[in-house]
Amino acid sequence: MSFSNVYDDTARAQAYATLGFPGTYHLAYRDLPTLIAEYVSGRRALDFGCGAGRSTRFLGKLGFEAVGVDISRSMIEMATRLDPDGTYLLVADGDLGAFEPASFDLVFSAFAFDNIPGVEKRQALLRELRRLLSPRGRIILLGSTHDIYTHEWASFSTSDFPENRRAKSGDRVRIVMKDVEDRRPVEDFVWFHRDYLDLFAAAELELLAEHRPLGRDDEPYEWLSETTVAPWVIYVVGRRERQ
Ligand SMILES: C[S@@+](CC[C@H](N)C(=O)[O-])C[C@H]1O[C@@H](n2cnc3c(N)ncnc32)[C@H](O)[C@@H]1O
């Protein structure tokens, strides 16, 4: 399959550069400090699919020595411009060979897996990320639930894409971001929970926690579906040791 990364685009990188954590994104990051404090020890972090560095800077603020990697040159350039003292590396797709085994206590990935097609590629990447984990290291995957592509949200619309309802894991789905000027739909690959469980098992990873943040009435946002349907899921996984 030929696949073009919709994020390897200067306008998209510009939009992400100023995005921050508005609306529905607030829920993606709101509960992470608590989850990270509970499950992660050590300070060395890899931010896989760092984009314009929003997630890497977030890890830095939590006290991590974070390295951001991405396959998009425009994203890495933007991340470096926004955080000149940070470490951001352009990598080839699937190639994390620059890093020694067991180099990281936390491998964090926010939304990158929403862009990764196919079970083989996902499995191979998860195995590679597992290789980078220190013995008690954790991978935290933050991504979209399948529900995000079939509801309306403070920050997203999917009403123009009724075909999303028929999508199965690995199928392309489209969604429009309402918080940025660039209203071209983003194309993602949907992935259902049960298929994430299969991926973790195949990559010899053990699921330690899963969390689906919901919006609260006392938050200063105009929630649409957020108080009853979770737009995001956060998986915490560690190595499943070979018997
Ligand atoms: C939606 S952006 C999120 C960026 C950032 N993590 C954040 O939360 O703002 C997803 C990023 O994943 C990157 N990505 C997609 N496939 C990747 C791969 N195979 N390896 C590394 N990065 C990848 C894209 O280039 C894009 O910058």
The ligand as an ORCA input file, in Angstrom:
! r2SCAN-3c Opt
* xyz 0 1
  C      -1.427     13.796     15.126
  S       0.306     14.080     15.129
  C       0.568     14.197     16.878
  C       1.837     14.850     17.277
  C       2.142     14.957     18.760
  N       2.388     13.651     19.361
  C       1.076     15.701     19.527
  O       0.434     15.138     20.401
  O       0.888     16.899     19.229
  C       0.949     12.447     14.741
  C       2.410     12.442     14.338
  O       2.827     11.073     14.166
  C       3.793     11.056     13.137
  N       3.974      9.682     12.624
  C       3.122      8.960     11.859
  N       3.657      7.758     11.561
  C       4.876      7.713     12.166
  C       5.917      6.738     12.214
  N       5.810      5.568     11.583
  N       7.035      7.012     12.936
  C       7.155      8.205     13.576
  N       6.208      9.181     13.542
  C       5.079      8.943     12.847
  C       3.230     12.032     12.105
  O       4.228     12.498     11.210
  C       2.674     13.136     13.018
  O       3.604     14.179     13.210
*
